[in-house]
Amino acid sequence: MEVKAVVKGLKGSAFKVRRVVNVVRGKRVADALNILRFLPTPTAREVAKVIKSAAANAENNFQLPPENLIVSKIFADDGRMMKRFRPRSRGRVSPILKRSTHVTVIVEEV
């Protein structure tokens, strides 16, 4: 049975979050959390929260044992972009794109 958890509006670009997400895909939940604990990127902490949430959903809502769960699917999609502008020389502007990410985690029983 597949159990899902989603976080929307995570700060940071999807490109940077995908590097973290690709490391834990297909691993057991306990192993994935252990790997994320030692990754140096700040997004690893946020991805770990989503994985813990998916595991808690599986345990509390569907009575699945947490030691038998694996991260079957995990992906990071582009979220909303805040557009800001910075003044440049000769009266011009250059855009600043503050990106966000939607992270989806699907865990299932082995």
Stockholm file with secondary structure:
# STOCKHOLM 1.0

chainA/1-110         MEVKAVVKGLKGSAFKVRRVVNVVRGKRVADALNILRFLPTPTAREVAKVIKSAAANAENNFQLPPENLIVSKIFADDGRMMKRFRPRSRGRVSPILKRSTHVTVIVEEV
#=GR chainA/1-110 SS CEEEEEEEEEESCHHHHHHHHHHHTTSBHHHHHHHHHTCCSTHHHHHHHHHHHHHHHHHHHHCCCGGGEEEEEEEEEEEEEEEEEEECGGGCEEEEEEEEEEEEEEEEEC
#=GC SS_cons         CEEEEEEEEEESCHHHHHHHHHHHTTSBHHHHHHHHHTCCSTHHHHHHHHHHHHHHHHHHHHCCCGGGEEEEEEEEEEEEEEEEEEECGGGCEEEEEEEEEEEEEEEEEC
//
